[in-house]
Amino acid sequence: MADIAIDIGGEIFLADFEEKAAPRTVARFRTLLPYKDRIIHVRWSGEACWIPMGERDLGIGYENATSYPAPGQVIVHPGGMSETEILVAYGPCCFASKAGQLAGNHFLTIKGDLDKLATICRSVLWDGNKPITFQKA
């Protein structure tokens, strides 16, 4: 059984929390559930989509941080050098902003349907933002 169901524009993806590697991030994200927003395609990072969260302070700092999330990995940048944001990688990715290379906490992993994830994320690139919801599976 998965921890989280992620709905991106009507497509459902099951994901598991990375509790051992990112316990503070997972604990904080659980307090946000269900989390609803809009997802847009990245500008500088390659094959990924992101959720800008502005100046929101999640109070988590860095843990299990990476600049190179693999397809299906979900990371959160806790803010500081750039705004707070959630990034969903669907292909080759080097997490960056106009401020330069960033790192984000890998706290959630989509376990399957990565081809479907790539298709919906490419649709975000060509057709525009989509609604996204994270909720308990």
N, CA, C and O of each residue as an XYZ file, in Angstrom:
548
protein
N       0.838     -1.185      0.000
C       0.000      0.000      0.000
C       0.883      1.248      0.000
O       1.850      1.333      0.756
N       0.549      2.192     -0.835
C       1.292      3.443     -0.934
C       0.887      4.398      0.189
O      -0.187      4.263      0.775
N       1.755      5.358      0.480
C       1.474      6.374      1.493
C       0.594      7.494      0.946
O      -0.287      8.002      1.639
N       0.844      7.871     -0.310
C       0.239      9.065     -0.892
C      -0.302      8.764     -2.290
O       0.291      7.998     -3.050
N      -1.426      9.376     -2.608
C      -1.941      9.401     -3.976
C      -1.768     10.829     -4.477
O      -2.190     11.787     -3.830
N      -1.141     10.951     -5.639
C      -0.923     12.255     -6.252
C      -1.785     12.312     -7.510
O      -1.647     11.482     -8.409
N      -2.664     13.288     -7.561
C      -3.537     13.478     -8.719
C      -3.026     14.694     -9.491
O      -3.077     15.823     -9.004
N      -2.532     14.440    -10.704
C      -2.073     15.527    -11.574
C      -3.021     15.570    -12.770
O      -2.949     14.718    -13.655
N      -3.895     16.548    -12.793
C      -4.814     16.702    -13.907
C      -5.663     15.483    -14.192
O      -5.990     15.212    -15.347
N      -6.028     14.740    -13.148
C      -6.867     13.562    -13.316
C      -6.117     12.247    -13.437
O      -6.736     11.183    -13.439
N      -4.794     12.301    -13.538
C      -3.969     11.079    -13.557
C      -3.471     10.832    -12.134
O      -2.947     11.740    -11.488
N      -3.633      9.614    -11.655
C      -3.284      9.271    -10.272
C      -1.957      8.512    -10.234
O      -1.738      7.582    -11.011
N      -1.086      8.918     -9.327
C       0.208      8.276     -9.106
C       0.337      7.939     -7.635
O       0.026      8.763     -6.775
N       0.794      6.734     -7.342
C       1.001      6.311     -5.959
C       2.455      6.512     -5.578
O       3.362      6.244     -6.366
N       2.666      6.988     -4.357
C       4.014      7.330     -3.917
C       4.208      6.943     -2.458
O       3.252      6.818     -1.692
N       5.473      6.756     -2.098
C       5.849      6.432     -0.723
C       6.743      7.528     -0.160
O       7.590      8.086     -0.858
N       6.533      7.822      1.118
C       7.391      8.767      1.819
C       8.768      8.157      2.042
O       8.901      6.942      2.188
N       9.783      9.000      2.068
C      11.162      8.620      2.392
C      11.396      8.981      3.859
O      12.178      9.878      4.174
N      10.701      8.266      4.750
C      10.690      8.599      6.187
C      12.066      8.549      6.839
O      12.414      9.433      7.621
N      12.853      7.517      6.521
C      14.162      7.384      7.171
C      15.137      8.451      6.707
O      15.927      8.956      7.505
N      15.092      8.803      5.427
C      16.049      9.751      4.866
C      15.657     11.217      5.107
O      16.527     12.085      5.182
N      14.356     11.492      5.227
C      13.901     12.880      5.361
C      12.769     12.989      6.383
O      11.667     13.415      6.035
N      13.023     12.611      7.637
C      11.944     12.565      8.627
C      11.287     13.921      8.921
O      10.070     13.980      9.092
N      12.064     15.009      8.983
C      11.477     16.330      9.265
C      10.595     16.807      8.106
O       9.519     17.366      8.317
N      11.070     16.574      6.888
C      10.313     16.994      5.714
C       9.017     16.208      5.607
O       7.959     16.781      5.351
N       9.097     14.896      5.801
C       7.894     14.053      5.740
C       6.897     14.480      6.818
O       5.707     14.625      6.541
N       7.378     14.678      8.035
C       6.484     15.072      9.130
C       5.798     16.399      8.814
O       4.599     16.544      9.052
N       6.530     17.353      8.290
C       5.944     18.663      7.962
C       4.942     18.539      6.818
O       3.873     19.147      6.860
N       5.285     17.754      5.795
C       4.381     17.617      4.654
C       3.078     16.937      5.065
O       2.011     17.278      4.555
N       3.161     15.990      5.970
C       1.934     15.328      6.454
C       0.950     16.341      7.042
O      -0.263     16.159      6.935
N       1.466     17.408      7.662
C       0.577     18.419      8.255
C      -0.137     19.249      7.185
O      -1.123     19.922      7.486
N       0.344     19.208      5.953
C      -0.255     19.973      4.863
C      -1.350     19.195      4.123
O      -2.097     19.772      3.333
N      -1.442     17.891      4.380
C      -2.373     17.037      3.624
C      -3.820     17.287      4.008
O      -4.091     17.556      5.178
N      -4.760     17.211      3.076
C      -4.487     17.119      1.642
C      -3.962     18.456      1.131
O      -4.435     19.518      1.533
N      -2.985     18.387      0.247
C      -2.379     19.588     -0.307
C      -2.826     19.744     -1.754
O      -2.630     18.841     -2.568
N      -3.428     20.893     -2.079
C      -3.924     21.169     -3.430
C      -3.279     22.444     -3.948
O      -3.130     23.427     -3.221
N      -2.896     22.406     -5.232
C      -2.251     23.563     -5.840
C      -2.336     23.414     -7.355
O      -3.121     22.618     -7.869
N      -1.517     24.191     -8.063
C      -1.349     24.088     -9.506
C       0.112     23.724     -9.745
O       0.999     24.184     -9.026
N       0.358     22.894    -10.762
C       1.720     22.512    -11.111
C       2.044     23.088    -12.480
O       1.222     23.038    -13.395
N       3.250     23.636    -12.615
C       3.702     24.208    -13.875
C       5.031     23.560    -14.266
O       5.677     22.912    -13.443
N       5.430     23.739    -15.515
C       6.690     23.151    -15.967
C       7.855     24.041    -15.541
O       7.735     25.266    -15.510
N       8.978     23.413    -15.214
C      10.172     24.158    -14.802
C      10.720     24.986    -15.966
O      10.415     24.732    -17.131
N      11.525     25.968    -15.621
C      12.140     26.809    -16.641
C      13.608     26.477    -16.852
O      14.101     26.537    -17.978
N      14.316     26.125    -15.775
C      15.757     25.933    -15.864
C      16.218     24.518    -15.551
O      17.379     24.198    -15.803
N      15.378     23.675    -15.023
C      15.824     22.422    -14.416
C      15.780     21.201    -15.319
O      16.262     20.146    -14.906
N      15.238     21.276    -16.514
C      15.166     20.106    -17.379
C      13.772     19.516    -17.370
O      12.787     20.240    -17.513
N      13.681     18.200    -17.201
C      12.405     17.500    -17.294
C      11.787     17.320    -15.905
O      11.966     16.298    -15.242
N      11.061     18.348    -15.500
C      10.416     18.354    -14.188
C       9.298     19.392    -14.201
O       9.270     20.291    -15.041
N       8.390     19.247    -13.263
C       7.343     20.240    -13.029
C       7.463     20.693    -11.581
O       8.026     19.986    -10.744
N       6.934     21.873    -11.291
C       7.104     22.409     -9.939
C       5.884     23.157     -9.473
O       5.036     23.592    -10.252
N       5.835     23.286     -8.166
C       4.777     24.020     -7.480
C       5.451     25.155     -6.707
O       6.068     24.912     -5.670
N       5.339     26.404     -7.205
C       5.918     27.517     -6.457
C       5.116     27.795     -5.189
O       3.887     27.857     -5.224
N       5.815     27.961     -4.079
C       5.163     28.207     -2.792
C       5.537     29.566     -2.213
O       5.190     29.878     -1.074
N       6.247     30.376     -3.002
C       6.591     31.725     -2.565
C       7.476     31.756     -1.339
O       8.419     30.975     -1.215
N       7.166     32.653     -0.448
C       7.966     32.865      0.758
C       7.554     31.961      1.917
O       8.026     32.144      3.039
N       6.690     31.001      1.663
C       6.226     30.102      2.729
C       7.409     29.423      3.411
O       8.252     28.818      2.750
N       7.466     29.526      4.717
C       8.537     28.912      5.503
C       8.029     27.604      6.086
O       7.168     27.599      6.966
N       8.564     26.502      5.595
C       8.164     25.186      6.101
C       8.909     24.812      7.370
O       8.523     23.864      8.053
N       9.971     25.540      7.699
C      10.716     25.277      8.928
C      11.429     23.935      8.955
O      11.537     23.314     10.013
N      11.919     23.476      7.798
C      12.509     22.130      7.752
C      14.007     22.112      7.506
O      14.663     21.143      7.889
N      14.570     23.120      6.895
C      15.985     23.079      6.552
C      16.270     21.985      5.532
O      15.356     21.459      4.897
N      17.550     21.649      5.383
C      17.944     20.629      4.409
C      18.137     19.277      5.068
O      18.688     19.182      6.165
N      17.678     18.228      4.392
C      17.965     16.835      4.754
C      17.737     16.001      3.503
O      16.788     16.247      2.758
N      18.580     15.036      3.269
C      18.457     14.174      2.091
C      18.362     15.013      0.819
O      17.618     14.667     -0.099
N      19.109     16.109      0.762
C      19.011     17.059     -0.342
C      19.758     16.567     -1.578
O      20.811     15.937     -1.480
N      19.190     16.871     -2.740
C      19.801     16.541     -4.017
C      19.526     17.646     -5.019
O      18.514     18.341     -4.932
N      20.432     17.800     -5.967
C      20.221     18.685     -7.109
C      19.825     17.889     -8.346
O      19.426     18.463     -9.360
N      19.936     16.561     -8.260
C      19.696     15.693     -9.404
C      18.639     14.626     -9.083
O      18.966     13.442     -9.003
N      17.381     15.033     -8.899
C      16.354     14.027     -8.614
C      16.132     13.111     -9.821
O      16.160     13.558    -10.967
N      15.914     11.846     -9.548
C      15.624     10.856    -10.592
C      14.141     10.930    -10.947
O      13.342     11.450    -10.169
N      13.770     10.414    -12.117
C      12.351     10.392    -12.474
C      11.511      9.731    -11.372
O      11.835      8.649    -10.882
N      10.426     10.416    -11.002
C       9.544      9.922     -9.950
C       9.877     10.437     -8.564
O       9.090     10.260     -7.635
N      11.029     11.073     -8.409
C      11.371     11.627     -7.113
C      10.741     13.012     -6.955
O      10.740     13.824     -7.880
N      10.208     13.255     -5.765
C       9.596     14.537     -5.427
C      10.479     15.173     -4.361
O      10.783     14.557     -3.339
N      10.886     16.413     -4.613
C      11.753     17.108     -3.673
C      11.109     18.437     -3.284
O      10.266     18.971     -4.005
N      11.517     18.952     -2.147
C      11.048     20.269     -1.715
C      12.266     21.127     -1.384
O      13.148     20.723     -0.627
N      12.289     22.320     -1.972
C      13.325     23.302     -1.644
C      12.775     24.137     -0.495
O      11.710     24.740     -0.624
N      13.492     24.180      0.635
C      12.940     24.849      1.816
C      13.000     26.369      1.786
O      12.626     27.016      2.764
N      13.458     26.945      0.697
C      13.524     28.403      0.612
C      14.905     28.908      0.953
O      15.807     28.137      1.280
N      15.056     30.215      0.873
C      16.346     30.842      1.166
C      16.896     31.472     -0.093
O      16.545     32.604     -0.425
N      17.758     30.753     -0.803
C      18.377     31.254     -2.026
C      17.333     31.508     -3.120
O      17.512     32.385     -3.965
N      16.272     30.754     -3.096
C      15.154     30.882     -4.026
C      13.890     30.631     -3.221
O      13.964     30.305     -2.036
N      12.743     30.779     -3.846
C      11.502     30.577     -3.113
C      11.299     29.113     -2.713
O      11.938     28.216     -3.263
N      10.422     28.886     -1.769
C      10.044     27.536     -1.378
C       9.274     26.915     -2.537
O       8.417     27.564     -3.137
N       9.579     25.657     -2.851
C       8.915     24.997     -3.967
C       8.997     23.485     -3.861
O       9.887     22.934     -3.214
N       8.053     22.834     -4.509
C       8.040     21.381     -4.648
C       8.326     21.076     -6.108
O       7.760     21.714     -6.996
N       9.197     20.110     -6.369
C       9.568     19.728     -7.728
C       9.311     18.245     -7.921
O       9.657     17.430     -7.066
N       8.700     17.895     -9.053
C       8.430     16.503     -9.432
C       9.236     16.222    -10.696
O       8.935     16.767    -11.758
N      10.255     15.375    -10.588
C      11.093     15.034    -11.745
C      10.426     13.927    -12.557
O       9.895     12.965    -12.001
N      10.461     14.079    -13.888
C       9.939     13.023    -14.758
C      10.966     12.545    -15.783
O      10.694     11.613    -16.540
N      12.130     13.167    -15.815
C      13.223     12.798    -16.711
C      14.505     13.411    -16.189
O      14.578     13.787    -15.019
N      15.535     13.520    -17.049
C      16.798     14.112    -16.605
C      16.581     15.521    -16.063
O      15.896     16.342    -16.673
N      17.179     15.779    -14.906
C      16.899     17.031    -14.205
C      18.119     17.463    -13.393
O      18.762     16.656    -12.723
N      18.416     18.756    -13.473
C      19.383     19.396    -12.585
C      18.659     20.591    -11.992
O      18.460     21.594    -12.678
N      18.265     20.504    -10.743
C      17.420     21.488    -10.077
C      18.124     22.835    -10.013
O      19.210     22.954     -9.446
N      17.482     23.866    -10.611
C      18.090     25.192    -10.653
C      17.007     26.257    -10.719
O      15.833     25.976    -10.959
N      17.449     27.496    -10.496
C      16.576     28.660    -10.618
C      17.394     29.775    -11.254
O      18.556     29.575    -11.609
N      16.792     30.937    -11.398
C      17.554     32.060    -11.933
C      18.706     32.446    -11.010
O      19.627     33.147    -11.428
N      18.661     31.992     -9.760
C      19.737     32.247     -8.800
C      20.880     31.239     -8.932
O      21.931     31.419     -8.317
N      20.688     30.174     -9.730
C      21.707     29.153     -9.904
C      21.220     27.781     -9.445
O      20.031     27.583     -9.198
N      22.151     26.845     -9.334
C      21.805     25.486     -8.943
C      21.266     25.453     -7.520
O      21.778     26.130     -6.629
N      20.217     24.648     -7.324
C      19.570     24.497     -6.019
C      19.625     23.042     -5.584
O      20.011     22.167     -6.359
N      19.242     22.794     -4.354
C      19.062     21.438     -3.843
C      17.718     21.391     -3.131
O      17.254     22.388     -2.578
N      17.110     20.231     -3.156
C      15.844     20.033     -2.474
C      15.831     18.713     -1.752
O      16.561     17.789     -2.113
N      14.999     18.619     -0.727
C      14.898     17.411      0.085
C      14.059     16.363     -0.639
O      12.879     16.582     -0.911
N      14.675     15.223     -0.950
C      13.937     14.117     -1.554
C      13.142     13.449     -0.431
O      13.710     12.792      0.441
N      11.803     13.631     -0.468
C      10.964     13.146      0.624
C       9.851     12.213      0.175
O       9.158     11.636      1.013
N       9.665     12.055     -1.136
C       8.551     11.272     -1.663
C       8.982     10.674     -2.995
O       9.641     11.341     -3.793
N       8.608      9.406     -3.241
C       8.973      8.742     -4.498
C       7.754      8.091     -5.120
O       7.078      7.274     -4.495
N       7.483      8.468     -6.371
C       6.428      7.830     -7.154
C       6.955      6.472     -7.588
O       8.027      6.380     -8.185
N       6.207      5.420     -7.290
C       6.709      4.055     -7.438
C       6.457      3.405     -8.788
O       7.091      2.397     -9.099
N       5.575      3.929     -9.583
C       5.299      3.300    -10.872
C       4.685      4.286    -11.835
O       4.518      5.464    -11.517
N       4.347      3.796    -13.023
C       3.711      4.620    -14.051
C       4.563      5.819    -14.442
O       4.035      6.904    -14.683
N       5.894      5.627    -14.508
C       6.765      6.752    -14.844
C       6.579      7.214    -16.284
O       6.796      8.387    -16.585
N       6.178      6.307    -17.185
C       5.865      6.719    -18.556
C       4.640      7.626    -18.571
O       4.609      8.629    -19.283
N       3.631      7.265    -17.778
C       2.425      8.089    -17.663
C       2.761      9.438    -17.013
O       2.205     10.469    -17.391
N       3.675      9.424    -16.033
C       4.113     10.671    -15.395
C       4.772     11.585    -16.427
O       4.488     12.782    -16.465
N       5.647     11.030    -17.262
C       6.311     11.825    -18.298
C       5.289     12.407    -19.273
O       5.413     13.559    -19.689
N       4.293     11.625    -19.633
C       3.265     12.102    -20.564
C       2.480     13.270    -19.985
O       2.280     14.280    -20.660
N       2.034     13.140    -18.737
C       1.243     14.227    -18.132
C       2.112     15.462    -17.898
O       1.634     16.585    -18.055
N       3.372     15.275    -17.528
C       4.249     16.420    -17.301
C       4.604     17.121    -18.612
O       4.719     18.346    -18.639
N       4.779     16.367    -19.694
C       4.996     17.014    -21.003
C       3.747     17.775    -21.431
O       3.840     18.797    -22.111
N       2.583     17.281    -21.034
C       1.340     17.996    -21.305
C       1.314     19.330    -20.554
O       0.804     20.325    -21.069
N       1.858     19.348    -19.354
C       1.962     20.611    -18.601
C       2.845     21.588    -19.374
O       2.546     22.780    -19.436
N       3.934     21.085    -19.963
C       4.824     21.937    -20.745
C       4.089     22.553    -21.934
O       4.180     23.759    -22.163
N       3.367     21.739    -22.685
C       2.761     22.199    -23.933
C       1.376     22.817    -23.752
O       1.003     23.714    -24.509
N       0.615     22.361    -22.774
C      -0.771     22.802    -22.630
C      -1.006     23.737    -21.439
O      -2.067     24.354    -21.342
N      -0.043     23.846    -20.547
C      -0.184     24.749    -19.407
C      -0.410     24.027    -18.098
O      -0.460     22.798    -18.052
N      -0.547     24.806    -17.023
C      -0.622     24.258    -15.667
C      -1.798     23.298    -15.499
O      -2.779     23.339    -16.241
N      -1.662     22.450    -14.512
C      -2.710     21.482    -14.180
C      -2.912     21.500    -12.659
O      -2.003     21.852    -11.908
N      -4.102     21.120    -12.224
C      -4.299     20.979    -10.779
C      -3.522     19.766    -10.267
O      -3.374     18.767    -10.971
N      -3.036     19.866     -9.044
C      -2.352     18.737     -8.399
C      -2.855     18.636     -6.956
O      -3.029     19.642     -6.268
N      -3.079     17.406     -6.525
C      -3.498     17.131     -5.148
C      -2.658     15.992     -4.597
O      -2.487     14.961     -5.249
N      -2.137     16.183     -3.401
C      -1.471     15.133     -2.642
C      -2.420     14.772     -1.509
O      -2.854     15.650     -0.762
N      -2.750     13.479     -1.370
C      -3.597     13.048     -0.251
C      -3.191     11.648      0.175
O      -2.514     10.925     -0.556
N      -3.621     11.288      1.372
C      -3.347      9.937      1.864
C      -3.939      8.925      0.917
O      -5.065      9.092      0.448
N      -3.190      7.874      0.628
C      -3.669      6.817     -0.276
C      -4.691      5.948      0.414
O      -5.207      5.006     -0.187
